Amino acid sequence: MFYWVVKAILSPFLHLVFRPWAEGKEHVPKEGPSILAGNHLSFADHFFGALPLPRKVISLGKAEYFTGRGIKGLLSRAFFTGVGTVPIDRSGGKASEAALRTGLRILREGQVLGIYPEGTRSPDGRLYKGKTGVARLALESRVPVIPWAMVNTFEMMPPGRRFPKLGIRPGVKYGKPLDFSRYYGMEEDRLVLRAVTDEIMYALMELSGQEYVDKYAASAKVEMARAARKPASS
């Protein structure tokens, strides 16, 4: 209920101020479970990705969003709960398996699961290599996978910016469902998981028009941070 209250309050304001646009909404099933696999450009994606859809989109977010203290922690919990985020431990190992099980539970309940295969926001607006968790979810759940591409949100609210820029219209494109039925029963095969993930990322690249980088976004962020700390040569 809280999700719909937040959406009812935010939607008129966001439409009036930012004039967001959407393409391909007809590709998202009106009922039943599905996976929305998207690029991740900006914090603004949490606002504009699911805005055009009449269905609730549940996403998996790091547990730290829900564990803060004081007023800031309270506001963070309220916001992420309001936009349909479920907390998960993203520390790896057994935590990754628990996150997978959480995603499968959401899909078994017949809901729409939104996931960002890159695992973190793009540091420079390019599309980075996807992690294979999305492939495991797709093959184990056997539900439709719809590519979900955000457009202009990086320019509107790049990493580090606290408030979105005005005058930039954010958009979202929903692609045709991807069929991975030929791989059902092969979710333990690492090569299959990589092939499925790469197919999803290719579809996102075509939808978004982004340049693709064959490395993980988290690794790129570390490299950029090291380069920034390196003293300039004389």
C-alpha positions in Angstrom: 0.0 0.0 0.0 2.8 2.4 0.9 4.3 1.9 -2.6 1.1 3.2 -4.3 0.8 6.1 -1.8 4.3 7.2 -2.7 3.7 6.8 -6.4 0.4 8.7 -6.3 2.2 11.6 -4.5 5.4 11.6 -6.7 3.9 10.9 -10.1 2.2 14.3 -10.7 5.2 16.2 -9.5 7.7 14.3 -11.6 5.6 14.5 -14.7 5.1 18.3 -14.3 8.7 19.1 -13.5 10.7 16.6 -15.7 8.2 15.5 -18.4 9.5 11.9 -18.5 8.8 9.7 -21.5 8.5 6.0 -22.1 8.6 3.5 -25.0 7.5 -0.1 -25.2 5.3 -0.4 -22.1 3.3 -3.0 -24.0 6.2 -5.4 -23.6 5.8 -5.7 -19.9 3.1 -8.4 -19.0 0.0 -7.0 -17.3 0.0 -9.9 -14.9 2.2 -12.7 -13.8 5.9 -12.7 -12.8 8.6 -11.1 -15.0 12.1 -9.8 -14.6 13.0 -6.3 -15.7 16.7 -6.2 -16.4 18.1 -2.7 -16.7 21.1 -0.5 -17.1 21.9 1.6 -14.0 23.0 5.2 -14.8 21.8 7.2 -11.8 20.1 7.4 -8.5 17.2 8.9 -10.5 16.6 5.5 -12.0 14.8 4.6 -8.8 12.2 7.3 -9.6 11.8 7.1 -13.3 12.3 3.4 -14.2 9.0 2.1 -12.8 7.0 5.4 -13.1 5.2 4.6 -16.4 4.1 1.1 -15.3 0.7 0.3 -13.7 2.3 -2.6 -11.8 4.5 -2.6 -8.8 8.2 -3.2 -9.5 10.2 -4.7 -6.6 14.0 -4.2 -6.7 16.8 -5.7 -4.6 18.8 -3.1 -2.7 21.8 -3.2 -0.3 20.8 -3.6 3.3 22.7 -0.4 4.3 19.8 1.6 2.8 17.7 0.3 5.7 20.1 0.3 8.7 20.9 3.9 9.1 20.1 5.8 12.3 18.5 9.0 13.1 16.4 11.2 10.8 18.5 10.4 7.8 18.2 6.6 8.4 14.4 6.9 8.8 14.1 8.9 5.6 16.2 6.4 3.7 14.2 3.4 4.9 10.9 5.2 4.1 12.1 6.2 0.6 13.4 2.7 -0.4 10.4 1.0 1.0 8.2 3.4 -0.9 9.9 2.7 -4.2 9.6 -1.1 -3.7 13.1 -2.0 -2.6 13.7 -5.2 -0.6 16.9 -5.2 1.5 19.6 -7.8 0.8 23.1 -8.5 2.0 25.5 -7.9 -1.0 28.7 -9.0 0.7 29.0 -12.1 -1.6 29.2 -15.9 -0.9 26.2 -17.1 1.1 24.8 -13.6 1.0 24.6 -13.8 -2.8 22.8 -17.1 -2.6 20.3 -15.6 -0.1 19.7 -12.6 -2.5 19.0 -15.1 -5.3 16.5 -16.9 -3.1 14.8 -13.6 -2.3 14.5 -12.8 -6.0 13.0 -16.2 -6.7 10.5 -15.8 -3.9 9.3 -12.5 -5.3 8.9 -14.1 -8.7 7.0 -17.1 -7.3 4.6 -14.6 -5.7 3.8 -13.5 -9.3 5.4 -10.0 -9.0 7.7 -8.0 -11.2 11.4 -8.0 -10.2 13.6 -5.1 -11.3 17.3 -5.9 -11.4 20.5 -4.0 -12.5 22.9 -6.7 -13.8 25.9 -4.2 -13.6 25.6 -4.4 -9.9 26.2 -0.7 -9.3 25.7 2.6 -11.1 27.8 3.4 -14.2 30.7 5.7 -13.2 30.7 7.5 -16.6 27.5 6.8 -18.5 28.8 3.7 -20.4 27.3 0.2 -20.1 29.4 -2.3 -18.2 29.6 -6.1 -18.0 26.7 -7.8 -16.3 26.9 -10.1 -13.4 25.4 -13.6 -13.9 22.9 -13.5 -11.0 20.3 -12.2 -13.5 20.9 -15.3 -15.6 20.4 -17.6 -12.7 17.2 -15.9 -11.8 15.9 -16.1 -15.3 16.7 -19.8 -15.8 15.6 -21.0 -12.3 12.3 -19.0 -12.4 11.6 -19.5 -16.1 9.8 -16.2 -16.4 10.1 -13.5 -19.1 13.1 -11.2 -19.1 12.3 -7.7 -20.4 15.3 -5.3 -21.1 14.8 -2.0 -19.3 16.9 0.8 -20.6 17.1 4.2 -18.8 18.0 7.2 -21.0 19.3 10.6 -20.0 19.3 9.9 -16.3 23.1 10.0 -16.1 23.1 13.5 -17.6 20.3 14.6 -15.3 21.8 13.2 -12.1 25.3 11.8 -12.4 27.0 10.1 -9.4 27.8 12.5 -6.7 25.1 15.0 -7.6 22.5 15.5 -4.9 19.7 16.9 -6.9 18.7 16.4 -10.6 19.3 19.0 -13.2 16.3 20.7 -14.7 15.7 20.8 -18.5 16.8 17.2 -19.2 13.9 14.8 -20.0 14.5 11.3 -18.5 13.3 8.4 -20.5 12.9 4.6 -20.3 12.6 2.0 -23.0 11.2 -1.5 -22.4 12.3 -4.0 -25.0 10.7 -7.2 -26.2 10.9 -10.2 -23.8 14.0 -12.3 -24.3 13.5 -16.1 -24.6 16.0 -18.3 -22.8 13.9 -21.5 -22.8 16.7 -23.3 -24.7 18.8 -23.0 -21.6 16.3 -24.2 -19.0 17.8 -26.8 -16.7 21.3 -25.5 -17.3 21.5 -22.9 -14.6 24.6 -24.5 -13.0 26.7 -24.1 -16.2 28.9 -21.1 -15.9 29.3 -20.7 -19.7 25.5 -20.7 -20.1 25.1 -18.1 -17.4 27.6 -15.9 -19.1 25.9 -16.4 -22.5 22.5 -15.4 -21.1 23.9 -12.4 -19.2 25.8 -11.2 -22.3 22.6 -11.5 -24.4 20.7 -9.4 -21.9 23.5 -6.7 -21.9 23.6 -6.7 -25.7 19.8 -6.0 -25.8 20.4 -3.2 -23.3 23.2 -1.7 -25.4 20.9 -1.7 -28.4 18.0 -0.1 -26.5 20.0 2.5 -24.7 22.6 3.4 -27.4 25.4 3.2 -24.7 29.0 2.3 -25.4 29.7 -1.2 -24.0 32.7 -1.8 -21.7 33.8 -5.4 -21.2 34.7 -5.0 -17.5 32.7 -4.8 -14.3 31.6 -1.3 -13.2 32.9 -1.8 -9.7 36.4 -2.5 -11.1 36.2 0.6 -13.3 35.3 2.7 -10.2 38.4 1.4 -8.4 40.6 2.1 -11.4 39.2 5.6 -11.7 39.7 6.3 -8.0 43.3 5.1 -8.2 43.9 7.3 -11.3 42.4 10.3 -9.4 44.8 9.8 -6.5 47.8 9.5 -8.7 50.0 12.6 -8.8 50.2 14.3 -12.2 53.5 13.8 -14.0 55.7 16.9 -14.3 
